[in-house]
Amino acid sequence: MQVGGIYVRLFLKDPKFPLRNPKRFLEGLLDQYLSSIAATHYEVQVIDPELPLLLSAALVSLLRVHPALADHVGYLGYVPKLVAAVAFEGRRETMSSGEVNNGRHAEQTYDPDKESAENTQTPQERVRLSCLRVLHQLAASTTCAEAMAATSVGTPQVADKTCSISIY
């Protein structure tokens, strides 16, 4: 697969190889990654289930070698899309696994026969984890960390650390 004039698998073999246009490669990776995530969400077209993993590995490698590019990701507005993808996959997995039953969490019991089945990840779980890896790498950037904090996708927000409690 080629993105922004770079073969992704070759890049992964040597991420420190000097790139002519790392921003173009970054933007191409992000666009392709989000498209591959959307394809796993809606399953409208048959795609390689390893494609999101390959692209996320390239994104993480690129951001490790060129950490300044993380700010560029924040300025382009990709962070809320990545956070929304993680949240969507989490809700989708919760609903499909039967953990939610009429608005309440279903009781879970230990079943040794199910243990081996639980160790294998679904494509959606793998996508969610790959997206978390990308977000983790982006969190080193102040711009991206602020964008993550400002993103609201219907999940509980972390309380501000500057809050004080008064005891009467």
C-alpha positions in Angstrom: 0.0 0.0 0.0 1.2 3.4 -0.9 0.3 6.6 1.0 1.6 10.1 0.0 4.2 8.6 -2.3 5.6 6.3 0.4 5.1 2.5 0.7 3.8 1.9 4.2 5.4 -1.5 4.7 8.8 -0.2 3.6 8.4 2.8 5.9 7.7 0.5 8.9 10.9 -1.4 8.2 12.9 1.8 8.5 10.9 4.6 10.1 14.0 6.8 10.4 14.5 7.0 6.7 14.4 10.7 5.7 11.0 11.6 4.1 10.7 14.3 1.4 7.4 15.5 2.7 6.5 14.0 6.2 3.4 16.2 6.5 1.9 14.9 3.3 2.6 11.4 4.4 1.0 12.1 7.8 -2.1 13.6 6.3 -2.4 10.7 3.9 -2.0 8.1 6.7 -4.7 9.9 8.8 -7.1 10.1 5.9 -6.6 6.4 5.0 -6.8 5.3 8.6 -10.0 7.1 9.3 -11.5 5.7 6.0 -10.4 2.2 7.1 -12.0 2.7 10.5 -15.2 3.8 8.9 -15.2 0.7 6.7 -14.9 -1.5 9.8 -17.8 0.5 11.5 -20.3 0.1 8.7 -18.9 -3.0 6.9 -20.2 -1.6 3.6 -17.2 -2.7 1.7 -14.8 -5.6 2.1 -11.5 -4.4 3.4 -8.4 -6.1 4.7 -9.0 -6.3 8.5 -5.3 -5.7 9.0 -5.3 -2.3 7.1 -6.2 -0.1 10.1 -3.5 -1.9 12.2 -0.9 -1.3 9.5 -1.8 2.3 9.1 -1.9 2.9 12.9 1.5 1.3 13.2 2.9 3.7 10.6 1.2 6.7 12.3 2.8 5.8 15.7 6.2 5.2 14.1 6.0 8.5 12.2 5.0 10.4 15.3 7.8 8.8 17.3 10.4 9.8 14.7 8.9 13.2 14.0 7.2 14.3 17.3 6.7 17.8 16.1 4.1 16.4 13.6 1.7 15.8 16.4 1.0 19.5 16.7 0.1 19.4 13.0 -2.5 16.7 13.7 -4.0 18.8 16.4 -4.3 21.8 14.1 -5.9 19.8 11.3 -8.7 18.6 13.6 -8.1 14.9 13.5 -8.1 14.4 17.2 -11.9 14.7 17.8 -12.4 12.2 14.9 -10.0 9.7 16.5 -11.6 10.1 20.0 -15.1 9.7 18.4 -13.9 6.5 16.7 -12.7 5.0 20.0 -16.0 5.9 21.7 -18.1 4.5 18.9 -16.2 1.2 18.9 -16.5 1.0 22.7 -20.3 1.6 22.6 -20.7 -0.8 19.7 -18.7 -3.5 21.4 -20.6 -3.1 24.7 -24.0 -3.3 22.9 -23.0 -6.4 20.8 -21.4 -8.3 23.7 -24.5 -8.3 25.8 -23.0 -6.4 28.7 -25.9 -4.0 28.6 -29.3 -5.4 29.2 -32.3 -3.0 29.3 -30.1 -0.1 30.5 -28.4 -2.2 33.3 -25.3 -4.2 33.2 -25.9 -7.8 32.9 -24.4 -10.1 35.5 -21.3 -11.9 34.3 -20.2 -15.2 35.6 -17.0 -17.1 35.0 -17.2 -19.7 32.3 -14.0 -21.5 31.5 -15.3 -22.5 28.1 -15.7 -18.8 27.2 -12.2 -17.9 28.3 -10.5 -19.1 25.2 -13.0 -17.3 23.0 -12.5 -14.0 24.9 -8.8 -14.1 24.3 -9.3 -13.6 20.6 -10.1 -10.0 19.7 -12.7 -8.9 17.2 -11.7 -6.6 14.4 -13.6 -3.8 16.1 -11.6 -4.3 19.3 -8.4 -4.3 17.4 -9.4 -1.1 15.7 -10.2 0.5 19.0 -6.9 -0.5 20.5 -5.0 0.7 17.4 -6.8 4.1 17.7 -5.8 4.2 21.4 -2.2 3.7 20.5 -2.3 6.6 18.0 -4.1 8.8 20.6 -1.5 7.8 23.2 1.3 8.9 20.9 -0.5 12.2 20.1 -1.0 12.9 23.8 2.7 14.0 24.0 1.7 17.1 22.1 0.1 19.9 24.2 -2.1 20.9 21.2 -3.4 17.3 20.8 -3.9 16.8 24.6 -6.0 20.0 24.8 -8.0 18.9 21.8 -8.6 15.5 23.5 -9.7 17.3 26.7 -12.1 19.5 24.8 -13.7 16.6 22.9 -17.0 15.6 24.2 -18.5 12.4 22.7 -21.1 11.6 25.4 -18.6 10.1 27.8 -18.0 11.2 31.3 -15.5 14.1 31.5 -12.6 14.1 34.0 -13.1 16.6 36.8 -10.8 19.6 36.9 -7.9 19.2 39.4 -8.2 22.8 40.6 -11.6 22.1 42.3 -11.6 22.5 46.1 -13.9 20.9 48.6 -15.1 23.0 51.5 -16.1 21.3 54.8 -18.6 23.2 56.9 
